[in-house]
Amino acid sequence: MKNELELIEKAQNGDRKAQAQLVLRYEKKVFNLALRMMRDKEDAEDVMQETFLTALRKLHTFEGRSQFFTWLYRITMNISLQKLRDRNKGNAMVSLSDPDIESIHGQHLSEWPAFNRKLMSNEEFRKLLDNAVKELPAIYRSVFILRDLEGLSTIETQKLLDLTESNVKVRLMRARYYLRQNLQKYFQEGQFNGK
């Protein structure tokens, strides 16, 4: 980590080689996050490019209070969410109504399948999950992607999205509820139990 801090400091001082190294170090993670949010390769490439342009322009504001990738992920999420809002402006979009939070409380998190390697290596499941995630409203999709697919903690997700801890938990619960409803027949058939 000390090595990264030195690299960031050099980049903040205008060292172009250090800036390029930071981009190379994080471009794959940023692209993957953008692709999961945008669901389109070209849009994800645009988000990635804009993320790094913004990050390099604002690098002087990074104070090291959080990890660098957390700061970078936040920029990526903000740009992705803005692009999704812009994309949907003017469209008569049918939004999913929020499920009654009381009805969700009866579901245990253990009922939601863990995304273990075996489950995620099932190509059919990944395609179904990708399609279901694509249908999630952006506010739920971002939390689900960060928590369940990227493996970030609630605290890291909270900081990235500038939410309260309870908002992260509620949005994750709602995302899982939507996905479970969408994929319910596959879970009931036992096709995707990770065994």
Contacts in CASP RR format, 6 or more apart in sequence:
PFRMAT RR
TARGET T0000
AUTHOR 0000-0000-0000
METHOD contacts of the structure
MODEL  1
MKNELELIEKAQNGDRKAQAQLVLRYEKKVFNLALRMMRDKEDAEDVMQE
TFLTALRKLHTFEGRSQFFTWLYRITMNISLQKLRDRNKGNAMVSLSDPD
IESIHGQHLSEWPAFNRKLMSNEEFRKLLDNAVKELPAIYRSVFILRDLE
GLSTIETQKLLDLTESNVKVRLMRARYYLRQNLQKYFQEGQFNGK
4 68 0 8 1.000
5 64 0 8 1.000
7 18 0 8 1.000
7 21 0 8 1.000
7 22 0 8 1.000
8 18 0 8 1.000
8 22 0 8 1.000
8 59 0 8 1.000
8 62 0 8 1.000
8 64 0 8 1.000
8 68 0 8 1.000
10 17 0 8 1.000
10 18 0 8 1.000
11 18 0 8 1.000
11 19 0 8 1.000
11 21 0 8 1.000
11 22 0 8 1.000
11 56 0 8 1.000
11 59 0 8 1.000
12 59 0 8 1.000
12 60 0 8 1.000
12 62 0 8 1.000
19 56 0 8 1.000
19 59 0 8 1.000
22 55 0 8 1.000
22 68 0 8 1.000
23 52 0 8 1.000
23 56 0 8 1.000
26 68 0 8 1.000
26 69 0 8 1.000
26 72 0 8 1.000
27 48 0 8 1.000
27 52 0 8 1.000
29 69 0 8 1.000
29 72 0 8 1.000
29 73 0 8 1.000
30 47 0 8 1.000
30 48 0 8 1.000
30 51 0 8 1.000
30 52 0 8 1.000
30 72 0 8 1.000
30 73 0 8 1.000
30 76 0 8 1.000
31 44 0 8 1.000
31 45 0 8 1.000
31 48 0 8 1.000
33 73 0 8 1.000
33 76 0 8 1.000
33 77 0 8 1.000
33 80 0 8 1.000
33 145 0 8 1.000
33 150 0 8 1.000
34 43 0 8 1.000
34 44 0 8 1.000
34 45 0 8 1.000
34 47 0 8 1.000
34 48 0 8 1.000
34 51 0 8 1.000
34 76 0 8 1.000
34 79 0 8 1.000
34 80 0 8 1.000
35 41 0 8 1.000
35 44 0 8 1.000
36 133 0 8 1.000
36 141 0 8 1.000
36 145 0 8 1.000
36 149 0 8 1.000
37 44 0 8 1.000
37 47 0 8 1.000
37 76 0 8 1.000
37 77 0 8 1.000
37 80 0 8 1.000
37 81 0 8 1.000
37 84 0 8 1.000
37 138 0 8 1.000
37 141 0 8 1.000
37 142 0 8 1.000
37 145 0 8 1.000
38 44 0 8 1.000
38 47 0 8 1.000
38 80 0 8 1.000
38 83 0 8 1.000
38 84 0 8 1.000
39 130 0 8 1.000
39 134 0 8 1.000
43 83 0 8 1.000
46 83 0 8 1.000
47 76 0 8 1.000
47 79 0 8 1.000
47 80 0 8 1.000
47 83 0 8 1.000
48 76 0 8 1.000
50 79 0 8 1.000
51 72 0 8 1.000
51 75 0 8 1.000
51 76 0 8 1.000
51 79 0 8 1.000
54 75 0 8 1.000
54 79 0 8 1.000
55 71 0 8 1.000
55 72 0 8 1.000
55 75 0 8 1.000
58 75 0 8 1.000
62 68 0 8 1.000
62 71 0 8 1.000
64 71 0 8 1.000
66 159 0 8 1.000
70 156 0 8 1.000
70 159 0 8 1.000
70 160 0 8 1.000
73 146 0 8 1.000
73 152 0 8 1.000
73 160 0 8 1.000
74 159 0 8 1.000
74 160 0 8 1.000
74 161 0 8 1.000
74 162 0 8 1.000
77 142 0 8 1.000
77 146 0 8 1.000
77 160 0 8 1.000
77 161 0 8 1.000
80 138 0 8 1.000
80 142 0 8 1.000
81 138 0 8 1.000
81 142 0 8 1.000
84 138 0 8 1.000
85 138 0 8 1.000
95 137 0 8 1.000
96 135 0 8 1.000
96 137 0 8 1.000
96 178 0 8 1.000
98 174 0 8 1.000
99 174 0 8 1.000
99 177 0 8 1.000
99 178 0 8 1.000
101 170 0 8 1.000
101 173 0 8 1.000
101 174 0 8 1.000
104 173 0 8 1.000
104 174 0 8 1.000
104 177 0 8 1.000
107 177 0 8 1.000
107 180 0 8 1.000
109 176 0 8 1.000
111 180 0 8 1.000
112 176 0 8 1.000
112 180 0 8 1.000
113 119 0 8 1.000
113 187 0 8 1.000
113 192 0 8 1.000
113 193 0 8 1.000
113 194 0 8 1.000
115 148 0 8 1.000
115 149 0 8 1.000
116 194 0 8 1.000
118 194 0 8 1.000
118 195 0 8 1.000
119 125 0 8 1.000
119 192 0 8 1.000
119 193 0 8 1.000
119 194 0 8 1.000
120 126 0 8 1.000
122 192 0 8 1.000
122 194 0 8 1.000
124 191 0 8 1.000
125 186 0 8 1.000
125 191 0 8 1.000
125 192 0 8 1.000
128 183 0 8 1.000
128 186 0 8 1.000
129 179 0 8 1.000
129 183 0 8 1.000
132 178 0 8 1.000
132 179 0 8 1.000
132 182 0 8 1.000
132 183 0 8 1.000
133 141 0 8 1.000
133 144 0 8 1.000
133 145 0 8 1.000
133 179 0 8 1.000
135 178 0 8 1.000
135 182 0 8 1.000
136 144 0 8 1.000
136 175 0 8 1.000
136 178 0 8 1.000
136 179 0 8 1.000
139 171 0 8 1.000
140 171 0 8 1.000
140 172 0 8 1.000
140 174 0 8 1.000
140 175 0 8 1.000
140 178 0 8 1.000
141 175 0 8 1.000
142 161 0 8 1.000
143 157 0 8 1.000
143 161 0 8 1.000
143 163 0 8 1.000
143 168 0 8 1.000
143 171 0 8 1.000
143 172 0 8 1.000
143 175 0 8 1.000
144 171 0 8 1.000
144 172 0 8 1.000
144 175 0 8 1.000
144 176 0 8 1.000
144 179 0 8 1.000
146 152 0 8 1.000
146 156 0 8 1.000
146 157 0 8 1.000
146 160 0 8 1.000
146 161 0 8 1.000
147 153 0 8 1.000
147 154 0 8 1.000
147 157 0 8 1.000
147 168 0 8 1.000
147 172 0 8 1.000
148 172 0 8 1.000
148 175 0 8 1.000
148 176 0 8 1.000
152 160 0 8 1.000
154 165 0 8 1.000
154 168 0 8 1.000
154 169 0 8 1.000
154 172 0 8 1.000
155 165 0 8 1.000
157 163 0 8 1.000
157 168 0 8 1.000
158 164 0 8 1.000
158 165 0 8 1.000
158 167 0 8 1.000
158 168 0 8 1.000
161 168 0 8 1.000
163 171 0 8 1.000
180 187 0 8 1.000
183 192 0 8 1.000
186 192 0 8 1.000
187 193 0 8 1.000
END
